[in-house]
Amino acid sequence: MSLIATDKRRIIIGLGQTGLSCARYLKRRGQAFAVCDTREAPASADAFRAEFPGVELRLGDLDLAWLSQADELIISPGVDKRHSVIQQAVAGGVPLLGDVDLFCREATAPIVAITGSNAKSTVTTLVGQMAEQAGLAVGVGGNIGTPMLDLLEQACDLYVLELSSFQLETANELKAAVATVLNISPDHLDRYNGMQDYVLTKQRIYRGAAKVLANRDDQLTQPLMAQGVELKRFGLGAPDLKDYGLCEHEGETWLCQGLTPLLPVSAMKIRGQHNYANALAALALADAVDIPREPALSALREFAGLEHRCQWVAEHQGVGYFNDSKGTNVGATLAALEGLGATLGEGNRLILLAGGVGKDQAFGDLSAPLQRYGRALVLFGRDAQQIATEVSGIETHFADSLETAVKAAAQLAQPGDLVLLSPACASFDMFSGYPERGRAFVTAVEALS
């Protein structure tokens, strides 16, 4: 293919999954583009050249003069927009956008936009399944599964998008039917200029939203400016009249909206306080885009949880093993500890497996729930010693691999205990990503038998 002349020349920065989806989107529309990547040999380079012969691909150091000739720069979320060359090009007047803007320019169906430090994949999947149960043609994607630009190739009644903070950095035109920030805890602080910068980036999801859903238990999720926008809230306590929360009904805990009980938590397959919050958020989002209540509740009853997200793996000698490899930050691990800790029987405890690349986080907040629910902490990976230094009041052990960490936990555990892999860290010191880490955990648990 040769470049097709159009009124704009676009340069895609970054040749990852999102960059490739942007290239395919522009090719389908006959729009001229070129691609660059700061890596000298990205894994997808050969596949790109085969799929896009004739399209210019530059690898290695970014060329300011070349980027400055573009009419638009389309940046992949994995590329830091603070790169000095990108900033100079933007300062020279070249617009910078991402796949979110390309998507919103063309999408005609309502958008449910979901972000948060944790649980966004679970809630996105749940809302998608609720829409499917209702018979809607729903496109689910973004930071999970299908790149959002690929969703434009199918007819949809509704889009449900998981959006990362990296994607939101360049989101200028997002006008969702309903948008939510599920929760905020320190994450990716190696990418942002402190916590305030991270929070403000997450809050970009609210721009232009018709309706907003915030977490009543997390002040950082409350929209900074919400005049004229319909605002609902969810949380784990008793809700206000039209909000979502938990209530006691017929002797057990129910999901409810206002004074109306909707579903006993015992009817769901997912467990733990964090999952009750996820269910409430999904219900609220479904209501906001008029997904009928009964199909939504049916989806909640059937949903068994996502792989690597507090996923039950096995029971061995009376001990339950849970895979929360997706817990790549302290907030996620706190949620898993609190959620599973609340289900422990009298005298039973948790053993936490944690460690990896700490991403400049502070780990001291893990101390309180570990003292409340923990029997031991088993650490592995690059920043194990930092975690041990910052976490107090819990018996701590070190392992040179995830396999030996599982073996150590099995020796420490007593019948009725739970062993939880929720690393609070990225995985790239030892694994290709959290899925490989999760699979390694499952393999190690299966080997115990």
N, C-alpha and C positions, 0 to 999 in steps of 0.2 A: 504494500500500500504506500502511496506517496501522500504527502501532506495536501489536504484540500484547502484551497484558498477560502478564507472567510474574513469577516470584519475584525476578528480578534485572534491574537496568538496567545496561547496559554502554555505555561510551563508547569508541569507537575513535579513537585519536590518530594522524593521518597518513593521507592519501588517495592513497598510491601503490599499486603493484601488490599489496603485501601487505595494505594497509588495505582495498582493494576485495575481496580474497579473504576477509578476515575478515567483511566485511559480507555477502557472499553466503552464507558459512557460517552466520551467525546468522539470516539471512532464511530459509534452507532449514529451519532448526530452530524457526522461529517464536519466536525470542528477541528481546526488545526491545533496541534499541540506538540510539545517536546517534553522530554523527561530527564531529570537528573537525580543523582543519589550521592550522598557524601561518602558512601562506601566504595572502595575500589573494585570489589567483586561481590555484589549482592547475589544471594542465592537464586533469585528469579531473573537475573539478567539474560541468560540464554533463552529462557522461555519467552521473555518479553520480545527479544529480537526476532524469534520465530513467529510470534503472533502479530507483531507490528513491524514488518520489514519496511525500511524507508523512514521510519520515525527516528528522529535524532535522540540519542541516549548519551548523556555525559555522566561519567563516574569520577568520584574523587572530589577534590576541593571545589567549592561553589565559585562560579565566575560572576562577579558583580556586574560587569558590563553586559554580559549575556542576559542575566536575569532582569536587568533594568530595561531591556528592550521588549519585555513581555507586556501584554495588556492586562493579564491577570496571572498571579502565582497561586497555584492550588497545592496546598501543603498537606502532606500526610500527617496523621496524629502522632506518629512515632518520631517526627522531626520537631525539634525544639524551635519555636518561632523566634526565640531570643538569639539565635545564631547571628553573629555580627553582620555577615553578608546579607542575610534576609532582612535584617533591620535596616540596613543601608538602602536596599532596594525599595522597601516600604517607605522610608523617609523621602526617597526620590519620587514618590507618587504612584508606585505600582500597587494596586489592590491585592490584599492577601486574603484568601478564603479557603474553605475546606469542603469536604464532601457534603456536610450538612447544608451549606448554602446552595450547592448544586441541586441537591435533593429538593429543598423547599421551593426552589424556583419553579419546579415542574409538578410536584405532588398536588393532586386535587382532592384526595380523600383526607378526612380528619387524621391528625397525628396525636398519638399519646406519647409524650416525651418523658423518659425516666432516667434520672441519674442518682448518684449517691456514692458514698465511699464504699458501701457494702450493700449486698442484697439486690442490686439492680437487675442482675440476670434472672434471679428467682422471680421477682415481681414482673419483669418483662415477659417471661415465659408463661406465668400464670395468667396475665391479662390476655395474651395471645390465645391460650387454651380456652379461656372464657368466651372470647369472640368466636372461636371455632365451634364451641358447643352451641352457640346461638345461631350457627349457620352463616356467619359472615365470612366473606373472603378477606382474610387478614394477612398483611405482610409484616413479619416479625424479623427484625434485624438491627443493623447498626454496629454496635460494639460486641454483639453476640451473633453468631451464626452468619447469616447472609449480609454482605455489605449493602448498605441502604440504597445505593444507586442501582443495584441489581433488582431491587424490589419494584422499581419503576417499570420493569418489563412485563409485569403481570397486572391484571385488573384487580384492584383492591377496594373494599368498602372502608377499610381502616388500616392505618399503619401504627405499629407499636415499636418504638425505637428505644433501645438502650444506648445512652450517650455517655462517653467517658469525659473526664475533665479535659483531656487532650483534644477531643473533638470539639468541645464547647469553646476552646480558646479562640477559634476563628468563626464561630457561629454568629452571623450577623442578622440573618433573615428568618430565624426559627419562630414560627407563629403557630404553636401547638393548640389543639383543641383543649388539651389539659396537659400540664407539666408538673413534675414533682421532683424535689430533692428529698430522697428518702431519709438520709442521715448524713452527717459529716463528722469525720474523725481524721486526725493527721495522716496524710498519705501523699506520696510523690513530692515530698518537701525538697527533694533534690532537684526538682523541676521548677518549683515556684519560689518566689521571694517571700517566704514565710506563710503562715497560716491564713492571714487575711487575703493574700493574693489567691490562694487555693479556694477559699470560700467564695470570693467574688467570681471566680471562674465558674464554679458550680452554679451560682445564681444566674448566670447568663441564660440558663434554660428557661427562665421565666419570661424572657423578653417577648412581648407580643402575645403571650398566652391568653386564651379566652377564660380559662379556669386554672386555678392553682391548688395543689394539694401539698400541705406541709406536715411535718412530724411534730405533734404537740409536745413530745418529750425531748426535742432537740431544737433549741432556739436558733441555731445556725441555719436551719432549713427555712425559717420564716422569711417570706419575700421582703426585700428591703423597701420596695415600692409596690403597692398593690391597690392603689386607688382605682375604683371602677372595675376591678377584677373579682370574679366570684372565688372566694377562698374557703376551702374545707380543710379539716385537720383529722389526723388519725393518731392514735396513741394507745398505750397499754392500760390506762386507767379508764374510769367511767367517762363516757363522752358527753359533750354538750348536746343540745337538742338535735342538731342535724349532722353532727360529726360522728366519727367512727371510733370504737373502743371495745373494751371487755366489760361484761356485766355478769352478775350471778343470776341464774334462772333455773328453776326446777332442780336446785341442789348442785349445779355444776357451772363451769365457766363457759360463756358463749361469746362469739363475735356479735357485735350489735351496732346499729346506727341509732343514735339517740336513745330512746326508750324501747326500741324494737329489737328483740333478740332475733338473730339471723341463722346462726349455726353453732352447735356446741363444738368446742375445740376437740372433744373426744371423737368427733366424726371425721376429723382430718387425719391423713396418714403422716403428715409432717408434724414435728413436735418441737417444743421449746418456745420461750417467750419471743425470741427474735422471729421465729416463723409465724407466730400469731400476729406480730406487727406486719410482716410481709403480706399475710392474708388480708388484713384490714386495708392496707394500702392498695392491693389489687382490687378489692371490692369497691373502694372509693373511686378508683380510676375507671373501672367498668361502669359504675353508675354515671360518671361524668360524661361518658360518650354513649349513654343509653343502651348498653348491653343489658338485656333482660336479666332480672335477678336470679331466676331459677337455673338457667344454664350456667351462670357465674358460680352459684353455690355447688352445682354438680361438678364443675371443674375443680373446685376446692376439695371436694370429697375424694376425688380420684388422684389428685396430684401427689406424687411420692417424693418429690424433691429432685434436685439436680445433682449430677455427678460432681464430686469434689466439693460439695457444699453441705457440710454436716451430714454426709451420706452414711447411713448404716452399712457396715461392711460384713461383719461376722460376730459371732459370739464364740469365745474360746475359753473353756474351763470357767464358765460363769461370768466372764468379763466381756463387755461390749466394746467393739472397736468402730470408731467413726472417722471418716475421711473428710476433712475440711481443708484440703490443700489450697483451695481458692482463697483461704484466709491469708492474704498477703500483706496485711497491715494490722496494727494493734487493735483498731476498732473492730475489725472482723473477728479477731480472736476473742476480744472481750464479749462480743455478742454470742459467740459459740460457747464460751465458758459459762456465761449467765444462763443461756438457753438450756444447755444440757445439765448444768449444775442444779437447776431447779427441779429436774426430774429424778435426781438421785434418791435412793432409799436411805433410811436411817442407818448411819454408820458407814455408808459407802462414799467413795471419793473419786475424783478425777485424776488421771495422769496425763499431763500435757506434753506433746512432742512439738518443739518449736525450734526455729533457727533458719539461717539463710542470709540473704542480703538485706540489711536493716533499713536501707533507704533514708538514713539520717533521722530515724524516728527515735523517740524516747519510749522505753519499755516499762517504766516504773508503774504505770497504771495497771499492769497485769498482777501486781502484788496482791491487791485486795481480794479479787475473786479467787486467786490461787490459795490464799490463806483461808478463804471461806469454804471452797469446794475441793481444793487440791490435796492429793497425797504426795505427788512428786512432780518435778519438772525435768524433762530429759531434753537436752540441747544438742544440736548438731549444726554444721555449716559454718560459714565464714564469720558471722557475728555472734556466735554462741557466747563468747566470753563477755561481750558487751551486755547481752541480755542478763547473764548471770550476775554481773556487777550491779545492774539497775533494779532487778527484781529481788525482793526480800521476803523472808518469812516462809520459805518453802524449801523442802529437801530437793537439792539439785544434782543432776548427774550429766555427764558429757558422753557423747557417742561420736565415733568417727565416720558414721554413715547412717542413713535412715534405717537400713536393715538392722544394724546393731542397736539403734534406738528403740525399734519395735521389740527386739529381744529383751532389752533392759526393762521396758515397760511391762512386758509379760511377767517378768520375775518380780517386779514391784507390786503388781496389781493383786487385789483380793477379790473373791467372788462377789459380784454385785457392783464392782467398780466399772468405770468407763475409761478407755484409752482414746484420747482425742489428738489427731494430727491437725493442728491449726497453727501454722508456723509463724504468723505475724510478720513474715518476711517474704521477699521475692526469692525465686528458686534458682536464679541463673548461675550461682556458684557451683551447683552440683547437677542441675537438670536443664533441659531445654525450655521448660516452662512448668507451671503448676500442674497441668494434666499428667506429664511424665512423672512428676513427684507423687501425685496421687496414685497413679498406677503402681509405682514402686512400693508405696505403702500397702496397697491391697495385696500385692504379691508377697510382701514380707509377712503380712497377717496370715495369709493362706498357708505360708510355709510353717507357721507355728504348729499346724496339725500334722 
